[in-house]
Amino acid sequence: MIRTFQTNSVRKTAELSGKLWDFTPLDGKDKMFPVPVPSAWETYPGYEAYRGEGKYSTTFTAEGNVRLLLKGVSHTAKVFVDGTMRGTHYNAYTPFEIFLKGLSGGEHLLEVIADNRFSEESSLHIPNDYMSYGGITRGVVIEELNCAYIKWIHITPEKKGKTWKAGLTLCISNISDEDISLDVTVTINKTDLKLPDVTIKANTESLIQTEAAVSDAEEWSMEHPKLYTAEVTLFKDGAAIDDLTERIGFREVKIENNSILLNGKALLIKGICRHEDHPAFGCAIPFSQIASDLQTIKDMGVNSIRCVHYPNDEIFLDLCDELGILIWEENHARGLTEEHMRNPNFEKQAEEVIREMIINHYNHPSIYIWGILNECASETPYGRECYKKQYELIRQLDSSRPRSSASCKFKTDICLDFPEAVSYNIYPKWYHDTPVREYLDDLYQWVQTETPGKGKPFLITEVGAGAIYGYRSPAKVKWSEEYQADTLGEQLTAILEHPGASGLYIWQFSDVRISEEWFLNRPRTMNNKGIVDEYRRHKLSYEIVKKIYTSYGNYKES
Ligand code: ADA
């Protein structure tokens, strides 16, 4: 499974994942054995802590112009077809394509070498408070293309009076050696659009923009996550040569005073942070487990998930669109110091994640905000320059969503003029024993009185406490389920009652595996701040969170 809906009917596509491939760990032991793709090699017996390279191989039958789409290889990929290197990619959490022009007919050998080693070449995947797994961890598709194809479609919904309007941008690629003229049709909710004929020069891409009123389109909201498909078809000489279907929701996100408005109503974020992590799957979480996590998360009364600290699998986003769960999606970075950010690969790699994230995830109505650089060096002038460029890049790619960044630079952050919303990660009563209300308001007042963050929506993007599942203590000491439950009760109530706050995200949904290097204050070499443990067993805090979250609505009371 690649998406939860069909994206093509004219274009010939086939999934190469969802079956066994041959796996050869390049650890000199010359073993080859069958493994499922997608999967993380940490789930293979004997490779539970393998940091190295591994080769995945399979065969496919295709001919002509062929596009290989890999949704996620962790964390660096080298792709070979019939023994020839055809492309590379860095970063586990964003999709990439390998294009094969004029491939001869018949069976072909596909080999993907994945590498999860830490090195100077890798500025984002570093030893961290989560695990950088290894493997082909998301889906793989092969497509046979004609002389031209639709690379992507971006649809921006906008309310005009009582009618919804769809702004369309299509990116069409002419992969032939001659200029071609194409007819393009678009269908959204029974509204058929015939775009003016387009002529595209040989071996070039063309952006086509238009807009359409979509009559009787219903609004997408958390309460009513109504979705529509937008079907785009390319015709050459009257024959359909390519198509792409995207799914959209008619909703608008705006900033007004210190609120984030969804369809005109001020949001109250009752959120939770979630890593893609499960002991049985590593980060290659299958559809059924994703769906089960979302059921649990909805049961807790949560209305929004923060994808930490990287772009998520598109199946997860599709399900959030269908279930009406709002998404904060961010580029891949956690806790990078100025020294990390001075790695010569950092800016290129971080910006590439932003580009791939937004181009591929633009149409998801569930995504209401883009985040960057969780807890990076936003207190330094060098860091500020990096933040500035990345915020500007987001604005170039998407002007329809607000931007933010989860900071931990209390009273030292010098980047609060860039984002539309100010966001902080705070841990009163865990990393320090300052009373929550006092700490929260002190920080809030500083933002309002000392910074350009004044008057902007204010979000708490992390708050929480650790608890070892099953550890109970009448003394309510730290790491006990009792302490976590009480602390979360105090933290959630203080933030949800704070007049200036637009809500929060609990750190975090489940306990997760972390890099060995982080073992010191991380019992079990895990981050144990989950509301459920790694096997999704409820801790005492589960019912506390549920009671509080279900006692609030989805919007701030006016
Ligand atoms: C940070 C960080 C999280 C996690 C958390 C914690 O705020 O963003 O990734 O490390 O702290 O558990 O301390």
Boltz pocket constraint, residues with backbone or C-beta under 6 A from the ligand:
constraints:
  - pocket:
      binder: B
      contacts: [[A, 129], [A, 334], [A, 374], [A, 375], [A, 408], [A, 425], [A, 462], [A, 507], [A, 527], [A, 529]]
      max_distance: 6.0
